Amino acid sequence: MPRFDVHDHRHALKQLKDTGATSLWENRNAVACPVCDAEFDRLFTTRETGTTFPESDGARFCLLRDEDAIHLFRH
């Protein structure tokens, strides 16, 4: 299973926001996504079970992590 440790890539990422439970990062050094190996633009991390993303392009996203999967809902 792919794994990603922000601290291993801290030198290549710029932290844009940190709430303590969630953080938003900008990829400044062409770090590859651990899932698909393509470069990503931004990284959102959370330790919360459920998270609502701010509205973007008129859509709002909610993320729910349970024991079996991560579920991304677009509203």
N, C-alpha and C positions, 0 to 999 in steps of 0.2 A: 504494500500500500504506500503511495507517495506520501512524503512528509515534508514539511517546510518549517524551518526554525528562523524566525525573523532576525534573531540575534546573529545567526551565521552570515546574514546578508546585510547587516546594519550599515556597513560602509557604503553600500550601493543604493540604499533607500533613504528617502527624506520623510520624516514623520510630519504629517499635515494636521492630525488631530488625535488626541488621546483623552478618553473619558475615564480611564482606569479599567473599565470592562471591555471597551472597544477601542480600536485605533485604525487610522487611515494612513496609508503610506504611498508615496510616489516612487516609482521605479526610475532611478536616475542613471543606471549603469547596465541596462540590457539584461537584467536577471531573467532567467527562463522560468516559466510556470512549471511546477513539479508534476502537473497532470499531463500537459500536452507538449511541453518543451518549447513553446512559443514565448517570446518576450511579452510581458504584461505591462500595462500602464500604471494601474493602481492596485493596491492590495488592502482589503478590509479584513481585520481580524476581530474576533469576539470570543469572550469566555461565557457569554450569556447563552441560555438555552433558546431564547427567542429574541429577534432583533428586527426592527423596522428601519428600512433605509429611507433617507429623504427622497422626496419626489424628484424625478429626473425625466425630462421629456414627457411630462404629463403622467408618468407612471410611478407608482410606489411599489416597493418590493419589501416583502417580509421573509425572514429566514428562520426556520425552525429546525433545531438539531435534536433528534431523539436517539434512542439506543441503536436503531437500525439504519438510519439515513439522515441526510440533511435535505430539507425541503425548501425550495425557493418559490415563493408565491408572488405573482405579478398582479397588481390591482389596477 
